[in-house]
């Protein structure tokens, strides 16, 4: 799964359970969207994922806490072009 997630991607927090190792509460909020700064290819001590994600909150979090959001699709909108009006001299 770490191949699919890269820096700049948006991820959704789906698991705000206490820390795997210490049992302390985490500052993440379930249902919140975070932007990935870096992906660290280290196995999480819990054994659930092969990468840790840095999302700007504390240090790094187990990848199993997040789900990758689809990238927004580009919408093509017609642009209105304004041309200068010609003035008639009388």
C-alpha atoms as one frame of an Amber mdcrd trajectory, in Angstrom:
protein
   0.000   0.000   0.000   2.909   2.405   0.571   3.506   2.496  -3.195   0.072
   4.040  -3.712   0.559   6.839  -1.176   3.067   9.587  -1.812   3.936  13.082
  -0.603   1.141  15.562  -1.245  -1.654  12.966  -1.249  -4.750  13.440   0.866
  -5.590  10.714   3.375  -8.606  10.188   5.622  -8.052   9.198   9.249 -10.194
   6.128   9.916  -8.619   4.968  13.178  -7.989   7.374  16.055  -7.457   4.578
  18.590  -4.805   5.056  21.273  -1.138   4.641  20.393  -0.256   1.028  19.498
   2.771   0.854  21.768   2.173   3.201  24.713  -1.633   3.254  24.892  -1.675
   7.061  25.087  -4.413   9.011  23.253  -3.456  10.340  19.831  -4.038  13.893
  18.530  -5.574  12.586  15.276  -9.309  12.884  14.675 -11.299  10.152  12.948
 -12.952  11.526   9.817 -10.413  14.337   9.374  -8.401  14.749   6.179  -4.623
  15.113   6.332  -1.979  15.830   3.686   0.987  13.447   3.576   4.383  15.145
   3.896   6.591  12.063   3.720   6.259   8.287   3.562   8.830   6.414   5.629
   9.396   2.814   4.566   9.713   1.403   8.076   7.509  -1.391   9.360   5.208
  -0.249  12.134   5.878  -1.988  15.468   2.266  -3.222  15.469   2.949  -5.257
  12.300  -0.122  -3.936  10.436   1.662  -1.813   7.836   4.932  -1.512   5.980
   5.205   2.284   6.182   4.817   5.222   8.527   3.197   8.471   7.338   4.191
  11.972   8.400   1.048  14.117   8.246   2.378  17.098  10.217   0.898  15.993
  13.543   3.570  14.806  15.995   6.112  12.560  14.249   4.780   9.646  12.174
   1.736   7.405  12.213   0.975   3.842  11.206  -0.316   3.698   7.658  -3.209
   1.469   8.771  -4.814   4.516  10.424  -5.444   6.170   7.057  -7.195   5.563
   3.748  -6.070   7.214   0.524  -8.592   9.682  -0.907  -9.050   9.849  -4.680
  -7.352  12.730  -6.444  -9.723  15.482  -7.570 -10.524  15.366 -11.257  -9.863
  18.377 -13.407 -13.045  20.135 -14.472 -12.975  21.834 -17.844 -14.912  25.083
 -17.688 -15.503  27.251 -20.740 -13.819  30.595 -20.364 -15.349  33.824 -21.446
 -12.982  35.858 -23.555 -13.392  39.585 -23.557 -12.341  41.414 -26.661 -11.938
  45.193 -26.784 -14.827  46.987 -28.431 -14.131  49.057 -31.451 -15.262  52.653
 -31.281 -16.737  54.427 -34.307 -15.659  57.966 -34.949 -18.448  60.193 -36.192
